[in-house]
């Protein structure tokens, strides 16, 4: 794989159950490009491996064109391993990608027909775990449009299984930023290619089960009682309430 293309509470313990956690995905989308060469090439998706993956074939990509919604999995990765810190590049073809970046992509997919207004979905085991763009919206004129340009993920974002696109997690070249370019490194606004840094590991979002919610409720009720007693004893206020 390519590394990159460029050089308690109030003295007590309140426990939450771990069932229902939104788990972190070990592969995320970090960049998309709609290039300036013939046919809008190179067309490519960059992905980052946040944890070792023994079999990449559990992951796949889908391309939602022109706001037409999801087309499901259209490309499946090969059954190979990947190491944490790797960057993986999937392109629509080899030659134009090589001419523009100076290296070959890791994988080729003829289904990768993104045109700067199309969304990309990342699947794991048939479930969407990451997405770039709004799959039911034509990106033309939208803040995330990347026609003849690119979009790149901000550091320390992404990583939790989610099918929700967050514009704030991305930065953009702007449409037509690559016009006239023939080589990435010599253009005024080059595709970043590999600088993404994951930052701190993403923390799962807890979804407590009913029994856990009961524990949480009783814990808060107990805390409210303690605060009320302290308030009365110390005369902090005439009437106490839990913030």
Secondary structure, DSSP 4 states (H G I P E B T S, - for coil): -BS-S---BTTB------TT-BPBPSEEEEEEEEEEEGGGEEEEEEEEE-S-BS-GGGEEEEEE-TT-------EE--S--B-TT-EEEEES-SHHHHHHHSS--SEE-TT----SS-EEEEEETTEEEEEES-TTS--TTSTT--TTSEEEEPTT---B------GGGEEE--TTTTTT-SSGGGSTT----S-----SPPPPBP---HHHHHHHHHHHHHHHHHHHHHHHHHTS-SS----
